[in-house]
Structure formats: structure tokens, C-alpha cells
Amino acid sequence: MAAAELLEEIEDCRNHMVNLAMKTSFSDKKVVEISVRLDQLLNQFEQLK
């Protein structure tokens, strides 16, 4: 995945996580799952550097 695509996916994932957390809570199971996915994306991005 190209860096630009990865950055876009990171931003989308982050926005989704924050929006869901505002509706539920940061400890909601789905929010935690999205957070794990966001961590994976960020790790991928770091490996590209």
C-alpha cells in the first residue's frame, strides 16, 4: 500500500474511532477493535519510513 493511501486509511480509521467513542465510550468493544486496527496501520506507516 502506498504511503498516501495508508495515510488516508489512518485518518478514516481515526475519525471512525473517535466518532464511535463519542456515541458509546472509549472502552466499547468496537472502539477497542478499531483502535487495534489503527495501531496496525500506524505500524505499517512507520515501516515505510
mmCIF entry with sequence, helices, sheets and N, C-alpha, C, O atoms, coordinates in Angstrom:
data_MODEL
# 
_entry.id   MODEL 
# 
_entity.id                         1 
_entity.type                       polymer 
_entity.pdbx_number_of_molecules   1 
# 
_entity_poly.entity_id                      1 
_entity_poly.type                           'polypeptide(L)' 
_entity_poly.nstd_linkage                   no 
_entity_poly.nstd_monomer                   no 
_entity_poly.pdbx_seq_one_letter_code       MAAAELLEEIEDCRNHMVNLAMKTSFSDKKVVEISVRLDQLLNQFEQLK 
_entity_poly.pdbx_seq_one_letter_code_can   MAAAELLEEIEDCRNHMVNLAMKTSFSDKKVVEISVRLDQLLNQFEQLK 
_entity_poly.pdbx_strand_id                 A 
# 
loop_
_entity_poly_seq.entity_id 
_entity_poly_seq.num 
_entity_poly_seq.mon_id 
_entity_poly_seq.hetero 
1 1  MET n 
1 2  ALA n 
1 3  ALA n 
1 4  ALA n 
1 5  GLU n 
1 6  LEU n 
1 7  LEU n 
1 8  GLU n 
1 9  GLU n 
1 10 ILE n 
1 11 GLU n 
1 12 ASP n 
1 13 CYS n 
1 14 ARG n 
1 15 ASN n 
1 16 HIS n 
1 17 MET n 
1 18 VAL n 
1 19 ASN n 
1 20 LEU n 
1 21 ALA n 
1 22 MET n 
1 23 LYS n 
1 24 THR n 
1 25 SER n 
1 26 PHE n 
1 27 SER n 
1 28 ASP n 
1 29 LYS n 
1 30 LYS n 
1 31 VAL n 
1 32 VAL n 
1 33 GLU n 
1 34 ILE n 
1 35 SER n 
1 36 VAL n 
1 37 ARG n 
1 38 LEU n 
1 39 ASP n 
1 40 GLN n 
1 41 LEU n 
1 42 LEU n 
1 43 ASN n 
1 44 GLN n 
1 45 PHE n 
1 46 GLU n 
1 47 GLN n 
1 48 LEU n 
1 49 LYS n 
# 
_struct_asym.id          A 
_struct_asym.entity_id   1 
# 
loop_
_struct_conf.conf_type_id 
_struct_conf.id 
_struct_conf.pdbx_PDB_helix_id 
_struct_conf.beg_label_comp_id 
_struct_conf.beg_label_asym_id 
_struct_conf.beg_label_seq_id 
_struct_conf.pdbx_beg_PDB_ins_code 
_struct_conf.end_label_comp_id 
_struct_conf.end_label_asym_id 
_struct_conf.end_label_seq_id 
_struct_conf.pdbx_end_PDB_ins_code 
_struct_conf.beg_auth_comp_id 
_struct_conf.beg_auth_asym_id 
_struct_conf.beg_auth_seq_id 
_struct_conf.end_auth_comp_id 
_struct_conf.end_auth_asym_id 
_struct_conf.end_auth_seq_id 
_struct_conf.pdbx_PDB_helix_class 
_struct_conf.details 
_struct_conf.pdbx_PDB_helix_length 
HELX_P HELX_P1 AA1 ALA A 3  ? LYS A 23 ? ALA A 3  LYS A 23 1 ? 21 
HELX_P HELX_P2 AA2 LYS A 29 ? LEU A 48 ? LYS A 29 LEU A 48 1 ? 20 
# 
_struct_conf_type.id          HELX_P 
_struct_conf_type.criteria    ? 
_struct_conf_type.reference   ? 
# 
loop_
_atom_site.group_PDB 
_atom_site.id 
_atom_site.type_symbol 
_atom_site.label_atom_id 
_atom_site.label_alt_id 
_atom_site.label_comp_id 
_atom_site.label_asym_id 
_atom_site.label_entity_id 
_atom_site.label_seq_id 
_atom_site.pdbx_PDB_ins_code 
_atom_site.Cartn_x 
_atom_site.Cartn_y 
_atom_site.Cartn_z 
_atom_site.occupancy 
_atom_site.B_iso_or_equiv 
_atom_site.pdbx_formal_charge 
_atom_site.auth_seq_id 
_atom_site.auth_comp_id 
_atom_site.auth_asym_id 
_atom_site.auth_atom_id 
_atom_site.pdbx_PDB_model_num 
ATOM 1   N N  . MET A 1 1  ? 0.855   -1.179 0.000  1.00 0.00 ? 1  MET A N  1 
ATOM 2   C CA . MET A 1 1  ? 0.000   0.000  0.000  1.00 0.00 ? 1  MET A CA 1 
ATOM 3   C C  . MET A 1 1  ? 0.898   1.238  0.000  1.00 0.00 ? 1  MET A C  1 
ATOM 4   O O  . MET A 1 1  ? 1.873   1.310  0.748  1.00 0.00 ? 1  MET A O  1 
ATOM 5   N N  . ALA A 1 2  ? 0.563   2.195  -0.834 1.00 0.00 ? 2  ALA A N  1 
ATOM 6   C CA . ALA A 1 2  ? 1.329   3.434  -0.927 1.00 0.00 ? 2  ALA A CA 1 
ATOM 7   C C  . ALA A 1 2  ? 1.110   4.292  0.317  1.00 0.00 ? 2  ALA A C  1 
ATOM 8   O O  . ALA A 1 2  ? 0.078   4.198  0.981  1.00 0.00 ? 2  ALA A O  1 
ATOM 9   N N  . ALA A 1 3  ? 2.087   5.117  0.612  1.00 0.00 ? 3  ALA A N  1 
ATOM 10  C CA . ALA A 1 3  ? 2.035   5.956  1.813  1.00 0.00 ? 3  ALA A CA 1 
ATOM 11  C C  . ALA A 1 3  ? 0.800   6.855  1.831  1.00 0.00 ? 3  ALA A C  1 
ATOM 12  O O  . ALA A 1 3  ? 0.169   7.018  2.875  1.00 0.00 ? 3  ALA A O  1 
ATOM 13  N N  . ALA A 1 4  ? 0.456   7.431  0.700  1.00 0.00 ? 4  ALA A N  1 
ATOM 14  C CA . ALA A 1 4  ? -0.708  8.332  0.643  1.00 0.00 ? 4  ALA A CA 1 
ATOM 15  C C  . ALA A 1 4  ? -2.000  7.576  0.941  1.00 0.00 ? 4  ALA A C  1 
ATOM 16  O O  . ALA A 1 4  ? -2.866  8.079  1.658  1.00 0.00 ? 4  ALA A O  1 
ATOM 17  N N  . GLU A 1 5  ? -2.126  6.376  0.395  1.00 0.00 ? 5  GLU A N  1 
ATOM 18  C CA . GLU A 1 5  ? -3.318  5.562  0.669  1.00 0.00 ? 5  GLU A CA 1 
ATOM 19  C C  . GLU A 1 5  ? -3.374  5.162  2.135  1.00 0.00 ? 5  GLU A C  1 
ATOM 20  O O  . GLU A 1 5  ? -4.437  5.162  2.754  1.00 0.00 ? 5  GLU A O  1 
ATOM 21  N N  . LEU A 1 6  ? -2.225  4.826  2.670  1.00 0.00 ? 6  LEU A N  1 
ATOM 22  C CA . LEU A 1 6  ? -2.151  4.426  4.069  1.00 0.00 ? 6  LEU A CA 1 
ATOM 23  C C  . LEU A 1 6  ? -2.525  5.585  4.988  1.00 0.00 ? 6  LEU A C  1 
ATOM 24  O O  . LEU A 1 6  ? -3.254  5.398  5.962  1.00 0.00 ? 6  LEU A O  1 
ATOM 25  N N  . LEU A 1 7  ? -2.032  6.768  4.683  1.00 0.00 ? 7  LEU A N  1 
ATOM 26  C CA . LEU A 1 7  ? -2.387  7.946  5.480  1.00 0.00 ? 7  LEU A CA 1 
ATOM 27  C C  . LEU A 1 7  ? -3.886  8.226  5.432  1.00 0.00 ? 7  LEU A C  1 
ATOM 28  O O  . LEU A 1 7  ? -4.486  8.605  6.438  1.00 0.00 ? 7  LEU A O  1 
ATOM 29  N N  . GLU A 1 8  ? -4.483  8.039  4.267  1.00 0.00 ? 8  GLU A N  1 
ATOM 30  C CA . GLU A 1 8  ? -5.926  8.250  4.136  1.00 0.00 ? 8  GLU A CA 1 
ATOM 31  C C  . GLU A 1 8  ? -6.697  7.224  4.970  1.00 0.00 ? 8  GLU A C  1 
ATOM 32  O O  . GLU A 1 8  ? -7.675  7.565  5.635  1.00 0.00 ? 8  GLU A O  1 
ATOM 33  N N  . GLU A 1 9  ? -6.252  5.977  4.930  1.00 0.00 ? 9  GLU A N  1 
ATOM 34  C CA . GLU A 1 9  ? -6.916  4.938  5.717  1.00 0.00 ? 9  GLU A CA 1 
ATOM 35  C C  . GLU A 1 9  ? -6.735  5.185  7.218  1.00 0.00 ? 9  GLU A C  1 
ATOM 36  O O  . GLU A 1 9  ? -7.650  4.944  8.005  1.00 0.00 ? 9  GLU A O  1 
ATOM 37  N N  . ILE A 1 10 ? -5.556  5.665  7.607  1.00 0.00 ? 10 ILE A N  1 
ATOM 38  C CA . ILE A 1 10 ? -5.300  6.001  9.012  1.00 0.00 ? 10 ILE A CA 1 
ATOM 39  C C  . ILE A 1 10 ? -6.258  7.093  9.469  1.00 0.00 ? 10 ILE A C  1 
ATOM 40  O O  . ILE A 1 10 ? -6.861  6.991  10.538 1.00 0.00 ? 10 ILE A O  1 
ATOM 41  N N  . GLU A 1 11 ? -6.394  8.121  8.671  1.00 0.00 ? 11 GLU A N  1 
ATOM 42  C CA . GLU A 1 11 ? -7.280  9.239  9.034  1.00 0.00 ? 11 GLU A CA 1 
ATOM 43  C C  . GLU A 1 11 ? -8.736  8.790  9.110  1.00 0.00 ? 11 GLU A C  1 
ATOM 44  O O  . GLU A 1 11 ? -9.460  9.178  10.027 1.00 0.00 ? 11 GLU A O  1 
ATOM 45  N N  . ASP A 1 12 ? -9.164  7.979  8.153  1.00 0.00 ? 12 ASP A N  1 
ATOM 46  C CA . ASP A 1 12 ? -10.538 7.456  8.172  1.00 0.00 ? 12 ASP A CA 1 
ATOM 47  C C  . ASP A 1 12 ? -10.780 6.606  9.414  1.00 0.00 ? 12 ASP A C  1 
ATOM 48  O O  . ASP A 1 12 ? -11.814 6.728  10.070 1.00 0.00 ? 12 ASP A O  1 
ATOM 49  N N  . CYS A 1 13 ? -9.831  5.758  9.725  1.00 0.00 ? 13 CYS A N  1 
ATOM 50  C CA . CYS A 1 13 ? -9.947  4.876  10.887 1.00 0.00 ? 13 CYS A CA 1 
ATOM 51  C C  . CYS A 1 13 ? -9.993  5.695  12.177 1.00 0.00 ? 13 CYS A C  1 
ATOM 52  O O  . CYS A 1 13 ? -10.796 5.417  13.067 1.00 0.00 ? 13 CYS A O  1 
ATOM 53  N N  . ARG A 1 14 ? -9.135  6.695  12.270 1.00 0.00 ? 14 ARG A N  1 
ATOM 54  C CA . ARG A 1 14 ? -9.102  7.553  13.457 1.00 0.00 ? 14 ARG A CA 1 
ATOM 55  C C  . ARG A 1 14 ? -10.433 8.293  13.629 1.00 0.00 ? 14 ARG A C  1 
ATOM 56  O O  . ARG A 1 14 ? -10.978 8.351  14.731 1.00 0.00 ? 14 ARG A O  1 
ATOM 57  N N  . ASN A 1 15 ? -10.944 8.849  12.549 1.00 0.00 ? 15 ASN A N  1 
ATOM 58  C CA . ASN A 1 15 ? -12.224 9.562  12.616 1.00 0.00 ? 15 ASN A CA 1 
ATOM 59  C C  . ASN A 1 15 ? -13.358 8.633  13.021 1.00 0.00 ? 15 ASN A C  1 
ATOM 60  O O  . ASN A 1 15 ? -14.202 8.994  13.841 1.00 0.00 ? 15 ASN A O  1 
ATOM 61  N N  . HIS A 1 16 ? -13.376 7.444  12.450 1.00 0.00 ? 16 HIS A N  1 
ATOM 62  C CA . HIS A 1 16 ? -14.409 6.466  12.788 1.00 0.00 ? 16 HIS A CA 1 
ATOM 63  C C  . HIS A 1 16 ? -14.338 6.110  14.272 1.00 0.00 ? 16 HIS A C  1 
ATOM 64  O O  . HIS A 1 16 ? -15.365 6.047  14.949 1.00 0.00 ? 16 HIS A O  1 
ATOM 65  N N  . MET A 1 17 ? -13.134 5.880  14.772 1.00 0.00 ? 17 MET A N  1 
ATOM 66  C CA . MET A 1 17 ? -12.950 5.526  16.177 1.00 0.00 ? 17 MET A CA 1 
ATOM 67  C C  . MET A 1 17 ? -13.442 6.645  17.102 1.00 0.00 ? 17 MET A C  1 
ATOM 68  O O  . MET A 1 17 ? -14.164 6.379  18.062 1.00 0.00 ? 17 MET A O  1 
ATOM 69  N N  . VAL A 1 18 ? -13.063 7.865  16.824 1.00 0.00 ? 18 VAL A N  1 
ATOM 70  C CA . VAL A 1 18 ? -13.451 8.994  17.672 1.00 0.00 ? 18 VAL A CA 1 
ATOM 71  C C  . VAL A 1 18 ? -14.961 9.215  17.626 1.00 0.00 ? 18 VAL A C  1 
ATOM 72  O O  . VAL A 1 18 ? -15.592 9.430  18.660 1.00 0.00 ? 18 VAL A O  1 
ATOM 73  N N  . ASN A 1 19 ? -15.538 9.160  16.428 1.00 0.00 ? 19 ASN A N  1 
ATOM 74  C CA . ASN A 1 19 ? -16.990 9.346  16.306 1.00 0.00 ? 19 ASN A CA 1 
ATOM 75  C C  . ASN A 1 19 ? -17.755 8.272  17.060 1.00 0.00 ? 19 ASN A C  1 
ATOM 76  O O  . ASN A 1 19 ? -18.733 8.571  17.747 1.00 0.00 ? 19 ASN A O  1 
ATOM 77  N N  . LEU A 1 20 ? -17.323 7.036  16.940 1.00 0.00 ? 20 LEU A N  1 
ATOM 78  C CA . LEU A 1 20 ? -17.986 5.947  17.648 1.00 0.00 ? 20 LEU A CA 1 
ATOM 79  C C  . LEU A 1 20 ? -17.806 6.090  19.156 1.00 0.00 ? 20 LEU A C  1 
ATOM 80  O O  . LEU A 1 20 ? -18.738 5.840  19.922 1.00 0.00 ? 20 LEU A O  1 
ATOM 81  N N  . ALA A 1 21 ? -16.619 6.488  19.579 1.00 0.00 ? 21 ALA A N  1 
ATOM 82  C CA . ALA A 1 21 ? -16.352 6.651  21.015 1.00 0.00 ? 21 ALA A CA 1 
ATOM 83  C C  . ALA A 1 21 ? -17.209 7.764  21.619 1.00 0.00 ? 21 ALA A C  1 
ATOM 84  O O  . ALA A 1 21 ? -17.605 7.678  22.782 1.00 0.00 ? 21 ALA A O  1 
ATOM 85  N N  . MET A 1 22 ? -17.497 8.804  20.839 1.00 0.00 ? 22 MET A N  1 
ATOM 86  C CA . MET A 1 22 ? -18.350 9.880  21.345 1.00 0.00 ? 22 MET A CA 1 
ATOM 87  C C  . MET A 1 22 ? -19.791 9.407  21.524 1.00 0.00 ? 22 MET A C  1 
ATOM 88  O O  . MET A 1 22 ? -20.517 9.920  22.375 1.00 0.00 ? 22 MET A O  1 
ATOM 89  N N  . LYS A 1 23 ? -20.201 8.430  20.720 1.00 0.00 ? 23 LYS A N  1 
ATOM 90  C CA . LYS A 1 23 ? -21.559 7.893  20.818 1.00 0.00 ? 23 LYS A CA 1 
ATOM 91  C C  . LYS A 1 23 ? -21.665 6.807  21.887 1.00 0.00 ? 23 LYS A C  1 
ATOM 92  O O  . LYS A 1 23 ? -22.722 6.623  22.490 1.00 0.00 ? 23 LYS A O  1 
ATOM 93  N N  . THR A 1 24 ? -20.569 6.093  22.119 1.00 0.00 ? 24 THR A N  1 
ATOM 94  C CA . THR A 1 24 ? -20.580 4.998  23.099 1.00 0.00 ? 24 THR A CA 1 
ATOM 95  C C  . THR A 1 24 ? -19.622 5.359  24.226 1.00 0.00 ? 24 THR A C  1 
ATOM 96  O O  . THR A 1 24 ? -19.935 6.188  25.081 1.00 0.00 ? 24 THR A O  1 
ATOM 97  N N  . SER A 1 25 ? -18.459 4.733  24.217 1.00 0.00 ? 25 SER A N  1 
ATOM 98  C CA . SER A 1 25 ? -17.391 5.076  25.162 1.00 0.00 ? 25 SER A CA 1 
ATOM 99  C C  . SER A 1 25 ? -16.076 4.564  24.589 1.00 0.00 ? 25 SER A C  1 
ATOM 100 O O  . SER A 1 25 ? -16.067 3.731  23.683 1.00 0.00 ? 25 SER A O  1 
ATOM 101 N N  . PHE A 1 26 ? -14.973 5.064  25.116 1.00 0.00 ? 26 PHE A N  1 
ATOM 102 C CA . PHE A 1 26 ? -13.670 4.624  24.624 1.00 0.00 ? 26 PHE A CA 1 
ATOM 103 C C  . PHE A 1 26 ? -13.376 3.178  24.995 1.00 0.00 ? 26 PHE A C  1 
ATOM 104 O O  . PHE A 1 26 ? -12.476 2.565  24.422 1.00 0.00 ? 26 PHE A O  1 
ATOM 105 N N  . SER A 1 27 ? -14.117 2.631  25.940 1.00 0.00 ? 27 SER A N  1 
ATOM 106 C CA . SER A 1 27 ? -13.905 1.238  26.331 1.00 0.00 ? 27 SER A CA 1 
ATOM 107 C C  . SER A 1 27 ? -14.861 0.274  25.628 1.00 0.00 ? 27 SER A C  1 
ATOM 108 O O  . SER A 1 27 ? -14.827 -0.929 25.886 1.00 0.00 ? 27 SER A O  1 
ATOM 109 N N  . ASP A 1 28 ? -15.708 0.792  24.747 1.00 0.00 ? 28 ASP A N  1 
ATOM 110 C CA . ASP A 1 28 ? -16.620 -0.057 23.983 1.00 0.00 ? 28 ASP A CA 1 
ATOM 111 C C  . ASP A 1 28 ? -15.813 -1.047 23.138 1.00 0.00 ? 28 ASP A C  1 
ATOM 112 O O  . ASP A 1 28 ? -14.769 -0.700 22.585 1.00 0.00 ? 28 ASP A O  1 
ATOM 113 N N  . LYS A 1 29 ? -16.310 -2.274 23.048 1.00 0.00 ? 29 LYS A N  1 
ATOM 114 C CA . LYS A 1 29 ? -15.583 -3.331 22.338 1.00 0.00 ? 29 LYS A CA 1 
ATOM 115 C C  . LYS A 1 29 ? -15.241 -2.937 20.904 1.00 0.00 ? 29 LYS A C  1 
ATOM 116 O O  . LYS A 1 29 ? -14.117 -3.163 20.455 1.00 0.00 ? 29 LYS A O  1 
ATOM 117 N N  . LYS A 1 30 ? -16.181 -2.357 20.187 1.00 0.00 ? 30 LYS A N  1 
ATOM 118 C CA . LYS A 1 30 ? -15.947 -1.971 18.794 1.00 0.00 ? 30 LYS A CA 1 
ATOM 119 C C  . LYS A 1 30 ? -14.904 -0.855 18.698 1.00 0.00 ? 30 LYS A C  1 
ATOM 120 O O  . LYS A 1 30 ? -14.087 -0.854 17.777 1.00 0.00 ? 30 LYS A O  1 
ATOM 121 N N  . VAL A 1 31 ? -14.922 0.083  19.628 1.00 0.00 ? 31 VAL A N  1 
ATOM 122 C CA . VAL A 1 31 ? -13.935 1.168  19.641 1.00 0.00 ? 31 VAL A CA 1 
ATOM 123 C C  . VAL A 1 31 ? -12.538 0.589  19.862 1.00 0.00 ? 31 VAL A C  1 
ATOM 124 O O  . VAL A 1 31 ? -11.576 1.009  19.219 1.00 0.00 ? 31 VAL A O  1 
ATOM 125 N N  . VAL A 1 32 ? -12.435 -0.364 20.764 1.00 0.00 ? 32 VAL A N  1 
ATOM 126 C CA . VAL A 1 32 ? -11.137 -1.005 21.034 1.00 0.00 ? 32 VAL A CA 1 
ATOM 127 C C  . VAL A 1 32 ? -10.653 -1.755 19.793 1.00 0.00 ? 32 VAL A C  1 
ATOM 128 O O  . VAL A 1 32 ? -9.467  -1.708 19.464 1.00 0.00 ? 32 VAL A O  1 
ATOM 129 N N  . GLU A 1 33 ? -11.559 -2.444 19.104 1.00 0.00 ? 33 GLU A N  1 
ATOM 130 C CA . GLU A 1 33 ? -11.189 -3.151 17.872 1.00 0.00 ? 33 GLU A CA 1 
ATOM 131 C C  . GLU A 1 33 ? -10.668 -2.178 16.814 1.00 0.00 ? 33 GLU A C  1 
ATOM 132 O O  . GLU A 1 33 ? -9.680  -2.461 16.136 1.00 0.00 ? 33 GLU A O  1 
ATOM 133 N N  . ILE A 1 34 ? -11.328 -1.048 16.680 1.00 0.00 ? 34 ILE A N  1 
ATOM 134 C CA . ILE A 1 34 ? -10.887 -0.035 15.713 1.00 0.00 ? 34 ILE A CA 1 
ATOM 135 C C  . ILE A 1 34 ? -9.535  0.533  16.138 1.00 0.00 ? 34 ILE A C  1 
ATOM 136 O O  . ILE A 1 34 ? -8.682  0.802  15.292 1.00 0.00 ? 34 ILE A O  1 
ATOM 137 N N  . SER A 1 35 ? -9.340  0.714  17.427 1.00 0.00 ? 35 SER A N  1 
ATOM 138 C CA . SER A 1 35 ? -8.069  1.214  17.942 1.00 0.00 ? 35 SER A CA 1 
ATOM 139 C C  . SER A 1 35 ? -6.925  0.254  17.611 1.00 0.00 ? 35 SER A C  1 
ATOM 140 O O  . SER A 1 35 ? -5.830  0.685  17.247 1.00 0.00 ? 35 SER A O  1 
ATOM 141 N N  . VAL A 1 36 ? -7.182  -1.031 17.739 1.00 0.00 ? 36 VAL A N  1 
ATOM 142 C CA . VAL A 1 36 ? -6.172  -2.039 17.394 1.00 0.00 ? 36 VAL A CA 1 
ATOM 143 C C  . VAL A 1 36 ? -5.845  -1.948 15.907 1.00 0.00 ? 36 VAL A C  1 
ATOM 144 O O  . VAL A 1 36 ? -4.677  -2.006 15.522 1.00 0.00 ? 36 VAL A O  1 
ATOM 145 N N  . ARG A 1 37 ? -6.867  -1.805 15.078 1.00 0.00 ? 37 ARG A N  1 
ATOM 146 C CA . ARG A 1 37 ? -6.655  -1.661 13.635 1.00 0.00 ? 37 ARG A CA 1 
ATOM 147 C C  . ARG A 1 37 ? -5.856  -0.392 13.335 1.00 0.00 ? 37 ARG A C  1 
ATOM 148 O O  . ARG A 1 37 ? -4.963  -0.407 12.487 1.00 0.00 ? 37 ARG A O  1 
ATOM 149 N N  . LEU A 1 38 ? -6.167  0.683  14.014 1.00 0.00 ? 38 LEU A N  1 
ATOM 150 C CA . LEU A 1 38 ? -5.430  1.929  13.833 1.00 0.00 ? 38 LEU A CA 1 
ATOM 151 C C  . LEU A 1 38 ? -3.963  1.741  14.208 1.00 0.00 ? 38 LEU A C  1 
ATOM 152 O O  . LEU A 1 38 ? -3.078  2.232  13.507 1.00 0.00 ? 38 LEU A O  1 
ATOM 153 N N  . ASP A 1 39 ? -3.703  1.048  15.288 1.00 0.00 ? 39 ASP A N  1 
ATOM 154 C CA . ASP A 1 39 ? -2.321  0.754  15.684 1.00 0.00 ? 39 ASP A CA 1 
ATOM 155 C C  . ASP A 1 39 ? -1.588  -0.016 14.588 1.00 0.00 ? 39 ASP A C  1 
ATOM 156 O O  . ASP A 1 39 ? -0.430  0.275  14.289 1.00 0.00 ? 39 ASP A O  1 
ATOM 157 N N  . GLN A 1 40 ? -2.258  -0.989 13.995 1.00 0.00 ? 40 GLN A N  1 
ATOM 158 C CA . GLN A 1 40 ? -1.652  -1.777 12.921 1.00 0.00 ? 40 GLN A CA 1 
ATOM 159 C C  . GLN A 1 40 ? -1.312  -0.895 11.725 1.00 0.00 ? 40 GLN A C  1 
ATOM 160 O O  . GLN A 1 40 ? -0.239  -1.019 11.135 1.00 0.00 ? 40 GLN A O  1 
ATOM 161 N N  . LEU A 1 41 ? -2.227  -0.015 11.377 1.00 0.00 ? 41 LEU A N  1 
ATOM 162 C CA . LEU A 1 41 ? -1.992  0.895  10.257 1.00 0.00 ? 41 LEU A CA 1 
ATOM 163 C C  . LEU A 1 41 ? -0.827  1.836  10.544 1.00 0.00 ? 41 LEU A C  1 
ATOM 164 O O  . LEU A 1 41 ? 0.005   2.089  9.672  1.00 0.00 ? 41 LEU A O  1 
ATOM 165 N N  . LEU A 1 42 ? -0.772  2.349  11.760 1.00 0.00 ? 42 LEU A N  1 
ATOM 166 C CA . LEU A 1 42 ? 0.325   3.249  12.134 1.00 0.00 ? 42 LEU A CA 1 
ATOM 167 C C  . LEU A 1 42 ? 1.663   2.517  12.108 1.00 0.00 ? 42 LEU A C  1 
ATOM 168 O O  . LEU A 1 42 ? 2.673   3.085  11.693 1.00 0.00 ? 42 LEU A O  1 
ATOM 169 N N  . ASN A 1 43 ? 1.675   1.277  12.543 1.00 0.00 ? 43 ASN A N  1 
ATOM 170 C CA . ASN A 1 43 ? 2.907   0.484  12.486 1.00 0.00 ? 43 ASN A CA 1 
ATOM 171 C C  . ASN A 1 43 ? 3.342   0.253  11.045 1.00 0.00 ? 43 ASN A C  1 
ATOM 172 O O  . ASN A 1 43 ? 4.530   0.330  10.732 1.00 0.00 ? 43 ASN A O  1 
ATOM 173 N N  . GLN A 1 44 ? 2.384   -0.028 10.168 1.00 0.00 ? 44 GLN A N  1 
ATOM 174 C CA . GLN A 1 44 ? 2.691   -0.178 8.746  1.00 0.00 ? 44 GLN A CA 1 
ATOM 175 C C  . GLN A 1 44 ? 3.301   1.102  8.193  1.00 0.00 ? 44 GLN A C  1 
ATOM 176 O O  . GLN A 1 44 ? 4.285   1.060  7.454  1.00 0.00 ? 44 GLN A O  1 
ATOM 177 N N  . PHE A 1 45 ? 2.720   2.230  8.550  1.00 0.00 ? 45 PHE A N  1 
ATOM 178 C CA . PHE A 1 45 ? 3.214   3.511  8.062  1.00 0.00 ? 45 PHE A CA 1 
ATOM 179 C C  . PHE A 1 45 ? 4.644   3.759  8.541  1.00 0.00 ? 45 PHE A C  1 
ATOM 180 O O  . PHE A 1 45 ? 5.485   4.233  7.778  1.00 0.00 ? 45 PHE A O  1 
ATOM 181 N N  . GLU A 1 46 ? 4.913   3.442  9.790  1.00 0.00 ? 46 GLU A N  1 
ATOM 182 C CA . GLU A 1 46 ? 6.263   3.625  10.333 1.00 0.00 ? 46 GLU A CA 1 
ATOM 183 C C  . GLU A 1 46 ? 7.279   2.757  9.596  1.00 0.00 ? 46 GLU A C  1 
ATOM 184 O O  . GLU A 1 46 ? 8.425   3.166  9.412  1.00 0.00 ? 46 GLU A O  1 
ATOM 185 N N  . GLN A 1 47 ? 6.871   1.577  9.178  1.00 0.00 ? 47 GLN A N  1 
ATOM 186 C CA . GLN A 1 47 ? 7.776   0.682  8.458  1.00 0.00 ? 47 GLN A CA 1 
ATOM 187 C C  . GLN A 1 47 ? 8.113   1.214  7.070  1.00 0.00 ? 47 GLN A C  1 
ATOM 188 O O  . GLN A 1 47 ? 9.152   0.867  6.509  1.00 0.00 ? 47 GLN A O  1 
ATOM 189 N N  . LEU A 1 48 ? 7.252   2.045  6.520  1.00 0.00 ? 48 LEU A N  1 
ATOM 190 C CA . LEU A 1 48 ? 7.509   2.629  5.204  1.00 0.00 ? 48 LEU A CA 1 
ATOM 191 C C  . LEU A 1 48 ? 8.598   3.693  5.239  1.00 0.00 ? 48 LEU A C  1 
ATOM 192 O O  . LEU A 1 48 ? 9.246   3.959  4.226  1.00 0.00 ? 48 LEU A O  1 
ATOM 193 N N  . LYS A 1 49 ? 8.794   4.293  6.386  1.00 0.00 ? 49 LYS A N  1 
ATOM 194 C CA . LYS A 1 49 ? 9.770   5.388  6.505  1.00 0.00 ? 49 LYS A CA 1 
ATOM 195 C C  . LYS A 1 49 ? 11.184  4.885  6.339  1.00 0.00 ? 49 LYS A C  1 
ATOM 196 O O  . LYS A 1 49 ? 12.130  5.670  6.410  1.00 0.00 ? 49 LYS A O  1 
# 
